[in-house]
Amino acid sequence: MKNLEIIGLEESKVSKVREALAQLLADFQIYYTNLRNLHWNVKGHSFFVMHEKYEEMYNSAAAHVDEIAERILQLGGTPESKFSVYLKVATIEELGKVECGKEAMEHILSYFKNLIAQERALIALADEANDDVTADLMTGYLAAQEKTVWMLLAFAEHHHKGDCGCEKK
């Protein structure tokens, strides 16, 4: 017996969920790499706080990458593992060197906007496929990301006024 048959899901409905998960996987891989970049390169008044936050965020992203890939496997797919492919299909772009904390925050918030939109769409697809596990996984991501966005915005409002002089660009 095939896995989908045993877990009670239909291939015709699950294929769209797998495709959306594959897209999310590509974007999470680029997001993860961009967070590492920021962790290494951002300077400024909030360096100590954000250096730790970037590490927390990339560790969380790495866990999500693994969960997404495993869910693709559970749904009968094969997760992509080549960065060359991720770079071609990702909607999050690879980031160059960023040193300014304010600019870094703008990138992070745009990444969250992108990921959150994908996860909401995935919940809808998963609901159509009766795939409660994928919907629940995405709901968990959303809960944590919405809280992080709120906290980052509160932090940025206070700490990034004039940080690194990047507002002059």
Rosetta blueprint (number, residue, H / E / L):
1 M L
2 K L
3 N H
4 L H
5 E H
6 I H
7 I H
8 G L
9 L L
10 E L
11 E H
12 S H
13 K H
14 V H
15 S H
16 K H
17 V H
18 R H
19 E H
20 A H
21 L H
22 A H
23 Q H
24 L H
25 L H
26 A H
27 D H
28 F H
29 Q H
30 I H
31 Y H
32 Y H
33 T H
34 N H
35 L H
36 R H
37 N H
38 L H
39 H H
40 W H
41 N H
42 V L
43 K E
44 G L
45 H L
46 S L
47 F H
48 F H
49 V H
50 M H
51 H H
52 E H
53 K H
54 Y H
55 E H
56 E H
57 M H
58 Y H
59 N H
60 S H
61 A H
62 A H
63 A H
64 H H
65 V H
66 D H
67 E H
68 I H
69 A H
70 E H
71 R H
72 I H
73 L H
74 Q H
75 L L
76 G L
77 G L
78 T L
79 P L
80 E L
81 S L
82 K L
83 F H
84 S H
85 V H
86 Y H
87 L H
88 K H
89 V H
90 A L
91 T L
92 I L
93 E L
94 E L
95 L L
96 G L
97 K L
98 V L
99 E L
100 C E
101 G H
102 K H
103 E H
104 A H
105 M H
106 E H
107 H H
108 I H
109 L H
110 S H
111 Y H
112 F H
113 K H
114 N H
115 L H
116 I H
117 A H
118 Q H
119 E H
120 R H
121 A H
122 L H
123 I H
124 A H
125 L H
126 A H
127 D H
128 E H
129 A L
130 N L
131 D L
132 D H
133 V H
134 T H
135 A H
136 D H
137 L H
138 M H
139 T H
140 G H
141 Y H
142 L H
143 A H
144 A H
145 Q H
146 E H
147 K H
148 T H
149 V H
150 W H
151 M H
152 L H
153 L H
154 A H
155 F H
156 A H
157 E H
158 H H
159 H H
160 H L
161 K L
162 G L
163 D H
164 C H
165 G H
166 C H
167 E H
168 K H
169 K L
